[in-house]
Amino acid sequence: MSGQSLAMKLLEGAREWAKRLPSPLSGDVAVDVGGKRLRLSHVRVETVVRQLLVKAKNVELRHWEARPELYDIRLSVKGWKVRVETTLERVELASGRYRLWLRTPGRVELEESRGASSLVMGLLRAGAGRSALRALAERLLPPGFRWDGQVLQVEGRLPPEGVLSAKLFESASLAMSVEHVEEGLWLGAEAWPGLVDLLQAVFGTELPRTPPGS
């Protein structure tokens, strides 16, 4: 079976699977077979992110607000209180690890330090080189975080247990481009094998455990 026909079969199975969701969850996922993508609601995205960060070292999610074009997020990072307006651009899950690319088109602030925030934004407005921005970010961000003034990259090992466990993606893999819209995030998979694994993880035991055609 060709890669394209396998992708279509997986998406068609996912669409039929989504139809079997209990009614409280039916609005949390939509499948566009022709566009080769699926959409998760912002509520479901927030649930997954909060569960992923429960045991994350040096990072605490303090506030989450979903807007039509981006997320307004407040974090504690290594003791610093950070506010970021951001949205996902790309996700990779493979070999028990995750990599995230988040665009930061809006504000990036250190809430308890107006001076430091002014310095960061001043560098951006002045067109500071990426090396200067990286040097500043390295002093503030924990390991696995990189920011060049436009895109924040986050990578690390998936937790051993929970909504997206390392065991789940030790052998499976999934690479996705992401589009932020008012209704949620459209995920366009570039590598297909882990699509069903992702849906199982995101919806947990709430989702029918045997997808059609499996």
N, C-alpha and C positions, 0 to 999 in steps of 0.2 A: 504494500500500500504506500502511495506517495505521501510525502510530508504534508502536502496541501489537503489531500483527501482525509488523512488522519486528523488534521486540525479541524476540518469541517465536522467530522464524526464526533470529535470530542465536544465541540461547541454545541452541536445539535443535542448530544446527550445532556450537556449542562443545561440547555434550555428546557428540555423535558423534565430534568431533575428539579429545576427552579419552580416549575409549575406545581410540583408536589409539596412545596414548602407549606407549613402551617400558615394560615392567613396573617398572623401578626408579623411574620417574617417576609411575606411575599413582596413587599415593597423594597426590601433590602438588597435585592439582586435582580438584574435584568441582563439578558443575553442577546447580542446582536450578531447573529450567525453570518450575515452577509458582510458586516464590517469586521468580523473576526475579533470581537472584543466582548467584554462583559462589564457591567457597571455595579459597583457597590455603593450603597447609600453612605452619606457622611456619618450617620449614626453608627453603622457597622464598622466603618473605618476607625472612628474614635474608640469603639470597644476593643478592636484589635490592638491599636496603638497603646492604649492604657494597660492592657494585659501584657504586652511585650515589655513595657517599661517598669512593671511592678518590681522586678528584681535587678533592674539595670543599675550598675554602680555609677555613682557621681551624677546621676540624672534623675530628676523628679518632675513629672508633669503636673503643674499646678492649675492650669486653666486651658480650656479648649473651646473655641468658638468657630463654627463652620460658617463661612460666608460664600456667596455665589462664585467668587473668583479665587478665593484662597482661604487658608486657616489662620486665625489669630491665636497664637499659642504662647503661654507663659511657662517657662521651665526654670528649675534650679539646676545649674550646671556647675559642679565643683564648688558649691557655695555661692555662686553668682546667680542673681535673679535676672533672667533673660526674657525679653519679649520679642517674638519673631512672627512676621507675617509671611507665610510660606505655603507651598503646595508641592506634592510629589511630582517628579518628572520621569523617574525610572526606578524600577525595583528588580533586583536579582536575588534569587534564593537558590543556593547550590552548596553541596559539600558541607551541609550543616551550618552554613553561614549566610548572612544577609548583607546586601549592599543597597543603599538608598541614595538617590540624587534628589535634592529638594531645592527648587528655585526660591529665591528670596527677593521678590520684586518690590516688597513693601518695607516696612520699618524693621530695623534690627537694633534693639535697645538693651542696654544694661540698666535695669529699672532703679537700682539703688545708687547709681553713679551717673549723674547727668554729664559730668565732665568726660568720663570714659565713652559714653554714648556719643557725645559731640565729636570726640576724637575719631571714632569709627566712621560716623557719617561724614565728617569733614574729609577724611581720607577718600571716601567714595566720591564725594562731590568734586574733589580736586583731581580725580582720575589717577589715584595712587596705583602704582604697578602691582601686579599680582603677588610679587615676592614680598612687598611691604605688607599687603593684606594677610598673606599666609603667615608671616612672622608674628603679626599681632594676634591672629586667631590661634596660633599654636600656644600662645601664652595663656589663653582663656579657656580653650576647649580641651576636654579629656581625650585620651587615646581613642583612635577610631573616628574622630571628627575632623573634617577639613572644610574650610570655607574660603573662597576666593573673592568674595564680595558679591557674587551673583548666584552661585550654586553651593549648597552645603552638602557634603558627602559624608555619609555615616555608614560604617561597616563594623561587623563584629560577629561573634558566634551566636547562633540561635540558642535560646534557653533549652536545657535538657527536657523540660516538661512545659505544658501549657498550650496556648492556642496555636502557636507556630513553633514546634519543637525541632531541635537539631536532628533527632531521629527521623522525623518525617521527611526531611530534605537531605538526608545523607546520600541517598541514591537518586532520588528524583531531583529535577531542576526546573526552574521557571525564570524567564526573563521577560519583563513587561515594560512597555512604555505607558505613560499615564497622562490622561487629560482631565483637568478639573472643570466640572460644570455645576450648574446650580443644584442638580439632583444628586450628585455624587461624583465618584471617580470612575472614568472609563479606563479599563485595563486592556491594553492590546498586547497579547502574548506574542513574543518573538521566538521562544522555544517552548514547545507544547507539553512535554511529558508530565509536568507537575501540576497541570491545570486542575484536575479533579482533586489532587492532594490539597491544593490551596483552598478549594471550596469546602472540603471536609474540615479543614483546620479553621477557617473563618466562621463556619456555622456550627462546628462541634457536633455534639450528639443531637442537636436540634434538626440537623439535616438528614434526610433518608440516607442510610449508609451504603446502599448499593446503587450506583448511578446506572441509568439505562445503557445497555450495550456493553457493560463491563463483563 
